[in-house]
C-alpha cells in the first residue's frame, strides 16, 4: 500500500503527519484551502474508507472518490494550539490516546454545488452551500448560525455535532442541486474529556465544568439511537477528508 506524500508525490509521508516534511506541509498550507485526490491504493484512502464502511448501519454505498482537505497555516495553528492546551490539562498521550484525545468523526453538510464530482475541486461561494463554507473557513460561521437560530436541532445545545455512525451523518449530507452522488466530511475532532449522557440537554451552551465535549451514548434506555459527539468551540474541529459516494 502506498504512503507517498500527497504534496510532492515523491517521498514517503511522515507516519505521524499528513505530509513528508515541514516543507511540503508549508507548500500545502500556502495553497490551502484545497482538495487533493487520494489514490485508492494509498494508506490515507484505506483509513478513511475503512471508517466510512465500518460506520455505516446496513449495506454501505460504494465510495467514488476521497479527497484530503488542506488547511491554511492559521487554521492549523489554531487547531493544534487548542489540542495542545487540552492535552496539557489531561495528558491523554500517557493514557495511550492521541494528543487531546483527538478522534475522527463524520459530519454531513448541505452541498449546493458539484464539488467533489467529476473532478471538480473548486469551492463555491453560494450561501446555501454549507459544505464549501466549511471547507474554506472551518466551522465558526456554522456555529454562530447554530447559536442564533438552533439550525438543525439542539438536543445537546448549540454545538458542533459529529458521529462514528456514517449513515447518521449521511442524513445531513443533503444535495441542494441535482446530483448522483453525496459528499460527507470525515473530521478531526479534539474530544478531550467527554461528559457522557443518555439524556437530551438542550440548555447546554458549553460542556459541563471539568469536561471538553459531550458524548451522547446510545442504548436501550437512552434518548439517542446513535452516538453523537458535541464540541462547543470551532477550534476543536476541522474537516480532514471529503468522501464522495
Secondary structure, DSSP 4 states (H G I P E B T S, - for coil): -B-B-TTTSSSBPPTTSSSSSHHHHHHHHHT-SEEEEPPTTBHHHHHHHHHHHHH-SSSPPPP-EEEEEE--HHHHHHHHHHHHHHHHHH-SGGGTS-GGGEEEEEEE--B-S-TTSTT-------TT-HHHHHHHH-SHHHHHHHHHH-TT--TT-SSEEEBS-HHHHHTT--BSS--S--EEEEEEEE--SEEEESS--TT-SSPPTT-SEEEE--STT-S-SS-EEEESSGGGEEEEEEEE-
